[in-house]
């Protein structure tokens, strides 16, 4: 029986390795100084990833007692957030900043809906440019790290730098402003709705058209299916963020389409953010505008959950391997070999395309065709040689330890399959061309 295939609108996704690499580059640009430094020596010039370097206008005006007061304030905020002390939390805010108080209350309420097990802040002795705060009182924006552990979901606390500006009101340091920064912090921003089971936590916007329970049902079913096809244990917890909070979902290179979802690892860091402590939790970030697609058809969900379950391979896989296995499993048991195209959209693109495995530098120029050819490569390998041999392929790329397998494709294909890249590329092109012959 032949299965219709098309139209060729694929989820323009980013593999876990790419997203993790981007996150590490952002985090790595923030250099912090040891907590034990003196305040005058430590409060020096430092710019953020998208900010110019700055320095305290009058370093001698910032004393150790000021830093001690801000540390005490952060400890008090952490305690009120852990215990649900709403009045105590409000007392840490500049009372005249009404917009700030509204956003901070949403932050407070969101954390009360989550299974928070641990919450702490780390105050460093480095600074960034402070936000504008009303009045002429002293302001200070040291680099502050937030660490949130969710019971049963995160293996370690999720660590994020938070853009808090403090203001000195009549000798009392208070939170005067907060700017959202890149990271994994879906609890900061708009209000949430939450659903969870033993290993999956789903967050959606409050009042979203598709609520968290529907997303959770789809995610759980898809996760079971994907784990069975891959032969992988479901021993990792998942944070599925379908909110409008945090960073926007990226747009694929060369495409006007937004990604339906991306997958990556949220990291845990030491208290002052000096170094990584490893992965806190695997995250699927869904495009909040496309949540209905995740529920109506689980192919995009299955695609991202492949990245989630195969996360241990990191960024050592070529994109045609990482995305190909995700597409193969997303459509399985449907195969390209038993499908027919329902549109001619890609036929001309395919005819003009060089017969080669899509190189890293060109991935995303023709997103729909890139994903389709990657799926064809993996389908040919798995259907011809078996899934165990495909794991051997991924293991070989992991041992080679080159970003996206660059420079190692020919050697690895020869080692595992006795193939050369041109042979595999020809097989994948033939498989896609067969879609138009049914």
N, C-alpha and C positions, 0 to 999 in steps of 0.2 A: 504494500500500500504506500502511495506517495503522499507526503505531508506538504501542504502549502507553506511557503516561507516568504515572509515579507509583510508589509513594506520594511525596508532595511533601515529602520531607525533604532540604532543600538544605544544602550546606556553608555554614555561617554564617561567611563570610570577611570579612576587613578588607582594603580595598584598600591598595596600597603607600603611597599618599599619606598615609593616616590613620596607619599605623604609623610612617612616617618623621616625621610631625609630632609624634607622641607622644614619639618618641625625642629629637627636637630640643628639645622642651620640658623633658624630664628633664635632658639634658646642659646646656642653657642655664642651669639653675638653679645650677650649680656654678661659682662665680667663683673663678678662681685668680689668684695674684699672680706677678709676674715672678720668675724664678729668682735674679736678681741682688739682690733685696731683702735687707736684713739680717735675721737670724733673729728678733730681738726685734720688729722692725717687721712682719715678714711673717707670723709665726705668730700670726694674730689670730683673731677669732671668725668662724665660718662653719658653717652647718648644711647638711646634705644635703637632698635632695628630701623625705625622710620623717623628718628628724631635726631637733630643736630646735637653735638656735645654741649654740655652745659656745666656750670659750676655754681656752687653756692655764692651768692652775691657777697656775703660777709661771713666767711666760715667761723670766725671767732664768736659770732652771735649765736651760733648753734652749739649748745653745751651738752655735756654728758647727761645732765639732768633732763634736758629736752628729749634726748634719745631714750633715756630710761622711761620717761612719761609716755612716749609713743609706744614703746614695747609693752608697757602696762596696759595701754589702751587696746592694743592688738590682742593681748591675752584676754582682756575683758570681752572684746567682740567675739573671740573664739568661744569663750565660755557661754555667752548668751545664745550664740547660734547652736551650740551643742545641747543646751538645756531648754531651749524654747522660751527664753526670757525676753519677750518682746519689748517691754518697757526699758529693760537694761540695755538692749541693743539700740533703741532709739536715743538713749542718753549718750551714745558714742558719736552722734552726728551733730554737725553744725545746725542749731535749731532754726536758723533763718533760711536754710537752703531747702525750699519746699520740693523742688524737682528731685534733688538728691534723695530726700526722705522717701519719696514715692518709689524711686528705683531701688533703694536699699530695702524697703519693706517687701518688694517683690522678691529680692534676693533672699531675705530672711524667710519668707513664707515658702519659697521653693525648697530651701534646705530642710524645712520641717516636713515636707512631703517625701523626702528621700531617706533611705536607711543609713543615715550618717552614723558611722561608728567612731571615727576620729576626725577632728578638725583642728588645725593649728596654723599659725602664721609665723614666718621667719622674716626678721627685719635685718637688712644688710646696711653697711655704711657707705653705700654708693647712692647717687641721686640721679634723677632724670628731671627734665623741665617740668615744673609744677603746672597744674591747670589753673585757669583764672578762677579766683574766688573773690566774692564781694568784699569790699573794704581794703584797708591797707595793712592788715595784720600779717605777721610773719607766716609764710607757707613753706612747706617742705614735702618733696616727693621722693623719699628713699625707695630703693628697690625692695618690694615686699613680695614674698612667696606665700601662696595659699596651698595648703595640703589637705585634701578631703578624701577620706576612705569610706567606701560604701559597703556595709556589711553584706557578705555573700556575693558581691559583684566584683569589687576591685581587690586584687591580691596585695596591693600596696596603696598608699595614698596617691591620688592624682595631683600632680604639682603644676601650678600655673603662677606666673608672675601676674600681679594685679596692680592696676594703675591708680593707686590711691594717693591723693594729695591731702596732707594734713594742714590744719590752720590753727594758730595759737589765738584763742579767744580769752583775753583777760587772764593769761597764765594757765589756761587749760587747753591742751592739744585735743582736737576733735577731727573727725573725718569731714573734709570740706568739699571734696569732689572725688569721683571715681570714673575712670575711662576704661572701657572694655579693650582688652588686648588680645592678640591671637593666642589660641590655645584650646584646651578641652575643658570648657566651663559652661555647659548648657544651663546650669542653675543660675547664671547671672544674665539678666535681661528681662524678657517678658515672662509672664507667669506660666507655670507648667501644669500638665496633667501627667500622671504616672501609672504605669502598669508593670508588673514583674511576675516572674516565676522563680524557680530555684537558681537559674543561671542567666536569665535574660532580663534586662531592665530597659524599658521603653519610655522615652520622654517625648511628648508632643506639646504644642502650644495649647494653652487653655482655650477651649471653645473651638478647636480646629475641626474642620469638616470630617476628618478621619481621626478618631480617637485612639488612645494608646492600646486599648484592649484588642481592637481589630488588627493593629500592627503587630502586637505580640502574638496573636493567633497565627498570622501569616509567617512571622519570623520563626516561631517554634516548629511549625510544620516544615518549612523550607530547610531549617537547620537539620532536622531529622533526615530529610531526603538527601541532602548534600553529604552529610556524614556517612550515610549508607553507600552512596555511589563512590565516594572517595575511599571508603574503608578507614575513616579517621574517627577516633574517639571524640565525643563531645565533652571534653574536659576543660574547656575554657569558658569563662563568663563573658558576656557580651553587653556592651552599652550601646543601645540603638537610639541615636539622637535625631529626632525628626522635628526639632524646634527651629525657629527663626533666630535663636540666640547664637552668638559666636560667629565664626568666619563663614562667609558665603561658600557654597559648593562651587568648585572651580569650573571654568569653561574649557572644554577640550580644545587643544591646539587646532587652528584651522577650521573650527566649527562654531556655528552660532548657537549650538545646543548646549544647555547647561547639563552637568552631570546629574543623573537621577540619584546617585549615591556615591560615596567614596568610603574606603576602609583604611584604617591606620591603627597604630598603637598609641595610647596615651601613656606618657612616661611618668615615673615617680622620680623625685630628686631629693637630694639632701636638704636639710631645713633651710639653708641659705642659698640653695640652688646651685652650689658649686659644681656638682657632678650628678650624673644619672645613677639611680638605684635600680634601673631596669624597667620593665613593662608593668604598668599598673592594671591595664585592662585593654582588651581589643574593642575598637569603636567602629561602628558603621554610622556615618553621618548621612542621613537621607535629606534630599532636597525637599523642604517643606511644601513646595509648590507641586511636587510629584508624589506625595505620599499615597494618593489614591492609586497610582500605577503600581506601587509596591504591593498593595492589597488586592487589586483587581487581577493582576498577573504577577506571579511570584518569580518570574525569570530574573528581574533585576535584583531581587532579594537573594535568590540563589547564587547569582554571579558574585555579589559582595561577600556572601557567606563562604564561598570557596576561598577568597582571599583571606578571610578571617581564620578558617580552619588550617590553611596552608601557610600561615604567617611565619612559621619557623624558617622558611626559605628566604625571607627578607628580600633584599634588592639584588640578589645574585642572579635572578632569572631574567633572560631576555623577555621583552614585553610580549613577543608572540607566544612564548611559553606561558607566562603568568596569565595573560588575558585569554589565551586560547583555551587553557584548561577551565577557566571560569565560564567561558561561553559554552564549551562542550557540556559541562555539568549543568549549566542553566537550562539547556534545551533537552538534555537526556531524559527519557530514552529516544527522543527524536534525533535523527541523524541527518546530516546534509546528503548522505548517499541515498536516502529514501525520500528526499524532499524535492519540491519544485518551486521555482520562483514565481511569485504572483505580480511582480513588477519588473520592468526593465531598467530601473534606476541605476544599477551598478554595472550594467553590461558594457557600456562604453568606457567607463573608468577601468574596468578589468582589462579590456582589450589594449588600452594604452599603458598599462602598468608593466614595468620590467618584471620578469619572472625571477623573483628573489624573495628571500625571507625579509620581512620588513625591517630595515635597520632602525636602530634607536633614534637616529637623527631625523628620520622621516615619519616616525610614529605620530599619528594624529593629523597628518596632512589630509588624509581621506578617511576619517574615523570609521564610517560604516564598513568600508572595504577592508580596512586594517583589522577590525575585529572579526570579520567574516573569514578572511584568509588565515588568521591566527586559529580560529576554531577549526578550519579545514586541516591545518597542520596537525593539531592535536588529535582530531578525529582519526586521521590516517594513522598516526603513531599508535594510539590506544587500540583501535580496532584491528590493526595488523599485528602488533607485537604484544599487546596486553598492558594493563594498568601498572603492573609491577615494574615492567621495563621503563615506563614513563617516570615512575618514582626514581629509578636509577638515573635517568636523565637529569631530573631536578637535583638529585644528590651530587651528581658530577659537577653541575654548575655551582652548587654550594661549596664544594671542595675547591673549585677554581678560584672562588672568592674575588671575582671581578664585577664591578658595578654593571648590572644588567647583562652579564655574560660577555661583555665586549672583548673581542679578540680571542674568545675561546669557543665560539660556536662550531667552527669546523672540527676542532680537536674533540670536542665533547660528542658531537654527532657521530664521528668516526669511532670513538671509544665505545659508545653505548649501542649504536645501531649499525655501524659499518656503512653509514650514509655520508654523502657530501651535501652541503646546503642546497646546491642547485637541484639535486634529486628530490629533496623534500619539498622545495618550492614548487617544482613542476607538479608533484602529486597534489599539492594544495590548490594550485590553479585549476588543474583538471577537475577536482572535486567541485569547486565553485562553478566552473563552466558547465558541469553536468546539471546544475539547477535549471538551466535554460533549455535543456534538451528533453525534458519530460513532457 
